[in-house]
Amino acid sequence: MNGTLNRRMVVVSLFLAVIVVPRGFAQAARVFLSGTGTDAGDCSNAAAPCRSLQYAIDQAAAGAEVVVVSSGGYGGAFITKSITVNAPTGVVAFVGRTISVQIGTSDTVTLRGLSMNGAVFGDANGIHLAAGGTLNVENTVISSFANDGIYDTAALAHLWVHNCDFKKNGSAGIEVALGSAVIENSRAVENVNYGVIGRSGTAVAIRNSVAQRNFIAFYAIGGTTELIVDSCLATHNGYGVYSQAAVGTTTTVVRIGESVMMSNATANLFVDGGGQIISQGGNRIGGATGGTTGFTSTEAQQ
């Protein structure tokens, strides 16, 4: 009798644990972040927001949104799931450390409205896309990191950049080492080496964007690299467009259409080894310093 009673009590206890415990571990569909918040609770109530970006992301469910409700400094983060971080107009969401994104190939991360500056801590990169997936970066300023504003090393990833500024980074505004990228309505200014660089095996499209006072504005290097430059301006750089490949190869290709490459100090267009720069038409090349030549061929507009 006592044995039967004890077994029933155990079953009831386990049942209560199953129905009660998960409520304490549920992750929120929307999490709030504030410069006056506290890293406690699940931050799903706008009246009780989180304080740090990493804590807010940890409380959020996959596919959820972190909403920045007031200006402040929020630190870096390591992101491993689909999520949106949204700082609306009028809110300064300052981030001085690296945001690392390492997600699955079906995941999507969106970072919107951030103000990232690496001058104080000296981290290598503003955003490092290490694995993925799709990364959207929108309405964001990334400046003064030791190496790159965005560093993409994810072979299967898709990087989308819209309406962003990259300033005074120690190497590149955007470096695509693997995968593919689309960059539009953005500016790369005074980065030490490159505005945008696409390395071997990458496909990078740049549209309606400006590169100024970089060593090289738009740079394609290595085998099977394709760089598309459409409706862009490169001026007052060392080089406007630079295409570099091993001698005897022709797999590094830059295609330029409806763009302005003027007044770049060494060359507006420069080919090294087997690199190609192909005009798609409608370009204006010239200015006081960089010359008027450099296309390896021209393709008629369709």
C-alpha positions as CSV (number, residue, x, y, z in Angstrom):
1,M,0.0,0.0,0.0
2,N,2.7,2.4,1.0
3,G,4.7,1.5,-2.2
4,T,1.7,2.3,-4.4
5,L,1.1,5.6,-2.6
6,N,4.7,6.6,-3.0
7,R,4.7,5.8,-6.7
8,R,1.6,7.9,-7.2
9,M,3.2,10.8,-5.3
10,V,6.3,10.6,-7.6
11,V,4.1,10.6,-10.7
12,V,2.1,13.6,-9.5
13,S,5.4,15.5,-8.7
14,L,6.8,14.8,-12.1
15,F,3.6,15.9,-13.8
16,L,3.6,19.2,-11.8
17,A,7.3,19.8,-12.7
18,V,6.5,19.3,-16.4
19,I,3.6,21.8,-16.5
20,V,5.3,24.4,-14.2
21,V,9.0,24.6,-15.0
22,P,8.9,25.5,-18.7
23,R,7.2,28.8,-17.9
24,G,10.4,30.0,-16.2
25,F,12.5,29.2,-19.2
26,A,10.3,30.6,-22.0
27,Q,12.0,33.0,-24.3
28,A,10.2,36.2,-25.4
29,A,9.2,37.1,-29.0
30,R,10.1,40.8,-28.3
31,V,12.7,42.0,-25.9
32,F,13.4,45.6,-24.9
33,L,16.8,47.2,-24.4
34,S,17.6,50.5,-22.7
35,G,20.6,52.5,-21.4
36,T,18.9,52.6,-18.1
37,G,17.8,49.0,-18.0
38,T,18.8,46.0,-15.9
39,D,20.0,42.6,-17.0
40,A,17.4,40.7,-15.0
41,G,14.2,38.8,-16.0
42,D,13.1,38.3,-19.6
43,C,12.9,42.0,-20.6
44,S,9.7,41.4,-22.5
45,N,8.1,44.4,-20.8
46,A,9.1,47.8,-22.1
47,A,8.9,49.1,-18.5
48,A,11.6,46.6,-17.4
49,P,14.2,46.5,-20.3
50,C,17.6,44.8,-20.5
51,R,20.8,46.7,-20.1
52,S,23.3,44.8,-22.4
53,L,22.8,43.7,-26.0
54,Q,24.1,40.2,-25.2
55,Y,21.7,39.6,-22.3
56,A,18.8,40.9,-24.5
57,I,19.7,38.5,-27.3
58,D,19.9,35.6,-24.8
59,Q,16.4,36.3,-23.5
60,A,14.9,36.4,-27.0
61,A,13.5,33.4,-28.9
62,A,14.8,32.5,-32.3
63,G,13.3,34.9,-34.9
64,A,12.5,37.4,-32.2
65,E,13.2,41.2,-32.1
66,V,15.3,43.2,-29.7
67,V,14.0,46.8,-29.6
68,V,16.3,49.5,-28.4
69,V,14.0,52.0,-26.6
70,S,16.6,54.6,-25.5
71,S,20.1,55.8,-26.2
72,G,23.0,54.1,-24.6
73,G,26.1,51.9,-24.9
74,Y,25.3,48.3,-25.2
75,G,28.5,46.3,-25.8
76,G,29.2,43.6,-28.3
77,A,27.4,40.3,-28.9
78,F,27.7,36.7,-30.1
79,I,24.7,35.8,-32.2
80,T,23.8,32.2,-33.0
81,K,20.2,32.3,-34.0
82,S,17.8,34.3,-36.2
83,I,17.1,37.7,-34.6
84,T,16.4,41.3,-35.4
85,V,18.1,44.1,-33.4
86,N,16.2,47.4,-34.1
87,A,17.2,50.9,-33.0
88,P,14.6,53.3,-34.4
89,T,15.3,56.8,-35.6
90,G,16.2,59.1,-32.8
91,V,17.8,56.4,-30.6
92,V,21.6,56.2,-30.5
93,A,22.4,52.5,-30.0
94,F,26.2,52.7,-29.4
95,V,28.3,49.5,-29.8
96,G,32.0,49.7,-29.2
97,R,32.8,46.0,-29.4
98,T,32.5,43.3,-32.1
99,I,29.2,41.7,-33.0
100,S,29.9,38.2,-34.1
101,V,27.3,36.3,-36.2
102,Q,27.6,32.6,-36.4
103,I,24.2,31.1,-37.5
104,G,22.8,28.3,-39.5
105,T,22.4,28.4,-43.3
106,S,18.7,28.9,-43.0
107,D,18.9,31.6,-40.3
108,T,18.6,35.4,-40.8
109,V,20.0,38.2,-38.6
110,T,19.1,41.8,-39.1
111,L,21.0,44.7,-37.4
112,R,19.3,48.0,-37.9
113,G,20.2,51.5,-36.7
114,L,23.4,50.9,-34.8
115,S,26.2,53.3,-34.2
116,M,29.4,51.3,-33.9
117,N,32.8,52.8,-33.1
118,G,35.9,50.7,-32.3
119,A,38.2,53.5,-31.2
120,V,38.1,52.8,-27.5
121,F,38.5,49.0,-27.2
122,G,40.4,48.4,-30.5
123,D,38.5,45.3,-31.5
124,A,39.5,43.9,-34.9
125,N,36.1,44.1,-36.7
126,G,32.8,45.9,-36.2
127,I,30.7,42.9,-37.4
128,H,32.2,39.5,-38.2
129,L,29.9,37.2,-40.2
130,A,31.6,33.9,-39.3
131,A,28.9,31.4,-40.5
132,G,25.4,31.7,-42.0
133,G,22.8,32.3,-43.2
134,T,21.7,35.8,-44.2
135,L,22.9,39.0,-42.5
136,N,21.1,42.3,-43.2
137,V,22.8,45.4,-41.9
138,E,20.7,48.6,-42.3
139,N,21.0,52.3,-41.4
140,T,24.2,51.6,-39.4
141,V,27.5,53.5,-39.0
142,I,30.7,51.5,-38.4
143,S,33.9,53.4,-37.8
144,S,37.4,53.2,-36.3
145,F,37.7,49.4,-35.9
146,A,41.3,48.0,-36.2
147,N,40.6,46.0,-39.3
148,D,37.2,46.0,-41.1
149,G,33.8,47.5,-40.6
150,I,32.2,44.2,-41.7
151,Y,34.3,41.1,-42.2
152,D,32.5,38.2,-44.0
153,T,34.2,34.8,-43.8
154,A,31.1,32.6,-44.1
155,A,31.3,30.5,-47.2
156,L,27.5,30.0,-47.6
157,A,26.3,33.3,-46.3
158,H,24.5,36.2,-48.0
159,L,25.4,39.7,-46.8
160,W,23.0,42.6,-47.5
161,V,24.1,46.1,-46.6
162,H,21.7,49.0,-47.0
163,N,22.2,52.7,-46.2
164,C,25.3,52.3,-44.1
165,D,28.5,54.4,-43.5
166,F,32.0,52.9,-43.1
167,K,34.6,55.4,-41.9
168,K,38.2,55.3,-40.8
169,N,38.5,51.6,-40.3
170,G,42.1,50.2,-40.2
171,S,41.7,48.0,-43.3
172,A,38.4,47.9,-45.2
173,G,34.9,49.3,-44.9
174,I,33.6,45.9,-46.0
175,E,35.7,42.8,-46.7
176,V,34.0,39.8,-48.3
177,A,36.4,36.9,-48.0
178,L,33.8,34.2,-48.7
179,G,30.2,34.1,-49.8
180,S,28.3,36.8,-51.5
181,A,27.3,40.4,-50.8
182,V,25.0,43.1,-52.0
183,I,25.8,46.7,-50.9
184,E,23.5,49.6,-51.8
185,N,23.1,53.3,-50.9
186,S,26.2,53.2,-48.7
187,R,29.4,55.1,-48.2
188,A,33.0,54.0,-47.5
189,V,35.2,57.0,-46.5
190,E,38.8,57.2,-45.2
191,N,39.3,53.5,-44.6
192,V,43.0,52.8,-44.6
193,N,43.1,50.2,-47.4
194,Y,39.8,49.5,-49.1
195,G,36.3,50.8,-49.4
196,V,35.0,47.4,-50.5
197,I,37.1,44.3,-51.2
198,G,36.0,41.0,-52.7
199,R,38.4,38.1,-52.3
200,S,38.8,34.9,-54.3
201,G,35.6,33.0,-55.1
202,T,33.2,35.8,-53.9
203,A,30.5,37.7,-55.8
204,V,29.9,41.2,-54.7
205,A,27.5,43.8,-56.1
206,I,27.7,47.5,-55.2
207,R,25.0,49.9,-56.2
208,N,24.3,53.6,-55.6
209,S,27.3,53.9,-53.3
210,V,30.2,56.2,-52.8
211,A,33.9,55.5,-51.9
212,Q,36.2,58.4,-51.1
213,R,39.7,58.8,-49.6
214,N,40.4,55.1,-49.3
215,F,43.6,53.6,-50.7
216,I,41.5,51.5,-53.1
217,A,37.8,52.2,-53.5
218,F,36.6,48.9,-55.0
219,Y,39.0,46.0,-55.1
220,A,38.6,42.5,-56.6
221,I,41.4,40.0,-56.0
222,G,41.9,36.3,-56.6
223,G,40.5,33.6,-58.8
224,T,36.8,33.5,-59.7
225,T,36.0,36.8,-58.1
226,E,33.2,39.0,-59.6
227,L,32.6,42.6,-58.5
228,I,29.7,44.5,-60.0
229,V,29.8,48.3,-59.6
230,D,26.6,50.0,-60.7
231,S,25.7,53.7,-60.4
232,C,28.6,54.4,-58.0
233,L,31.1,57.2,-57.4
234,A,34.8,56.6,-56.6
235,T,36.8,59.8,-56.1
236,H,39.9,61.1,-54.3
237,N,41.0,57.5,-53.5
238,G,44.5,56.1,-54.4
239,Y,42.8,53.8,-57.0
240,G,39.2,53.9,-58.1
241,V,38.7,50.3,-59.2
242,Y,41.4,47.6,-59.0
243,S,41.2,44.1,-60.5
244,Q,44.0,41.7,-59.7
245,A,44.5,38.1,-60.7
246,A,47.4,35.8,-61.4
247,V,49.1,36.3,-64.8
248,G,47.5,34.0,-67.4
249,T,44.1,33.9,-65.7
250,T,41.0,36.0,-66.5
251,T,38.6,34.9,-63.7
252,T,38.8,38.1,-61.6
253,V,36.2,40.4,-63.2
254,V,34.9,43.8,-62.4
255,R,31.9,45.0,-64.3
256,I,31.1,48.8,-64.2
257,G,28.0,50.5,-65.4
258,E,26.6,54.1,-65.1
259,S,29.4,55.0,-62.7
260,V,31.8,57.9,-62.1
261,M,35.5,57.2,-61.5
262,M,37.3,60.5,-61.3
263,S,40.2,62.2,-59.7
264,N,41.7,59.1,-58.0
265,A,45.4,59.8,-57.4
266,T,47.2,56.8,-59.0
267,A,44.6,55.4,-61.3
268,N,40.8,55.6,-61.8
269,L,40.9,52.0,-63.2
270,F,43.8,49.6,-62.7
271,V,44.4,46.0,-63.9
272,D,47.1,43.8,-62.4
273,G,48.0,40.4,-63.9
274,G,45.0,38.7,-65.5
275,G,42.3,40.9,-63.9
276,Q,39.6,42.3,-66.0
277,I,37.6,45.5,-65.9
278,I,34.6,45.5,-68.2
279,S,32.5,48.5,-69.1
280,Q,28.7,48.0,-69.2
281,G,28.3,51.5,-70.6
282,G,27.3,54.9,-69.3
283,N,30.5,55.5,-67.3
284,R,32.4,58.7,-66.8
285,I,36.1,58.2,-66.2
286,G,38.7,61.0,-65.9
287,G,39.7,63.9,-63.8
288,A,42.9,65.7,-63.0
289,T,45.0,62.8,-61.8
290,G,43.8,59.3,-62.5
291,G,43.6,59.1,-66.2
292,T,40.8,58.1,-68.6
293,T,41.7,54.5,-69.6
294,G,41.8,51.1,-68.0
295,F,38.8,49.1,-69.3
296,T,39.9,45.7,-70.7
297,S,36.7,45.4,-72.8
298,T,33.3,46.9,-73.3
299,E,29.9,45.0,-73.4
300,A,27.0,46.7,-75.1
301,Q,23.9,47.5,-73.0
302,Q,21.0,45.2,-73.7
